[in-house]
Amino acid sequence: MSKILCLFSLALAVILMIVFILDLSTGIPFHRDSIVLDSVFIAAGAVLAVLSFLTYREQ
């Protein structure tokens, strides 16, 4: 069960990064309202992806 949660959070982090990279580059979902928030959410998605991957590998 915990491996499934790790993979789910990894997939969620990748989706989060893709959405905010698209917003930063093209402005599609949110019309590029705040560049700072896009950057923060991309960094948060990267941190979540790394933590999920390391936890999955540790199990």
N, C-alpha and C positions, 0 to 999 in steps of 0.2 A: 504494500500500500504506500509506503513512504517513497519508493522509487517512482511510482506513478505521480505523486505530488511533486517530486523534483523535476520530472519531465514536463509536467504541466506548467510549473513556474518558469522553466526554461523556455517553453514555447510562448508563454505570455510575455516574457521579457523580449523575445525576438519580435513579436508582433508590436509591442510597445515601441521598440526602437525603429521599426520600419515605418510606423505611422508618423512618428515625430521627425524622422529623417525626410520623409515625403513632405511634411508640412514645412520643414526648414528649407528644402530645396525648391519645391514647386508651389507651396501654399494651398494644396488641395483640401485637406479636411478642415482646417481651422483658419484659413486665409492669412497665415503667418502673423498672428496677432502679437506674439511676443517671442523674439529670438532668444532671449535669456531663458524663458521657460522651456522652449524647445530643447535648448542645450542641456538644461538640468534634467529633463525627462529622458533624454538620450543617455546621459551619464547614469541616471538611476536604473535604466533598463540594462545597461552594460554591467553595472554592479550586481544586479539581480541575476543576470545570466551567468556571471562568473561564480557567484555563490551557489547557484543551483547546480552548475556543472561540478564544482568541487564537492558538494554534498552528495551528488549522485555517484561520483567516482569513489568516494570514501565508503559507500555502503557495499 
